[in-house]
Amino acid sequence: MPLAEMQSEDPAYLIEGASRPGRWLVTCDHASNAVPAWIGGGDLGLPAADMARHIAWDPGAAGVARALGRHLDSPVILSTFSRLVIDPNRGEDDPTLVMRLYDGSVVPANRRIGAEGIEARLNRLYRPYHAAYARLAARRPDTVIVAIHSFTRCLNGRPPRPWHVGVLYSHRDERLSRPLIARLIAEPDLCIGDNEPYSGHLPGDAIDRHALEPGRLNTLIEVRNDLIGDEPAQEAWAARLAPILAGALKDLGEDVE
């Protein structure tokens, strides 16, 4: 369900289960394809078909993240704006922070955006999201961050991707991702990507900022979006991933709760 249908005290983010006691923090940086009304009247100039694609959000990821938070009895933070407005999973100095062209689609509202326009999006969306993220991550000294994303099976003009799930991580901290991959590979019906469909190391991204720099255990899970197209599928994947994540944490000799 697009997060445009949900309400939040702050338009930049939605938090579910803020008082849950679990040590996990489940995040979804690309949860929504919504465009705030103050940007082009809520329209980036793209057709609805493009706004429904992976270029605008991570389809299915929000449902998985919300269900996973319930299974792990831990809080969840979700963005409430499209990654095409401004990408919360990029550093402020990243040239792809505001995309002009993505997977063959030109974003009309972004073509000529200047520094002032980007600063407005940073102040009203990006920075409030990260401030809330930081507060949640700091609620316990042993917070473990699991970021939920989804990926498209096939980019324009590219061959199909074979993976059902990808585990992404930085070489700076592979602690949780390694046992997680081992447990996922043991699942006989899954094809697992080890830092696929792309590398998990991106300086300035959300994991770098909130996990690598403070030294928190972390991992990023990408689920292929055709596998999580409806609520039952999202719930099923969350129910499957929760004990696997807990087991990976136990493999490190860490307390699960």
Order of alpha helices (4+ residues) and beta strands (2+ residues): beta-beta-alpha-alpha-beta-beta-beta-alpha-alpha-beta-beta-alpha-beta-beta-alpha
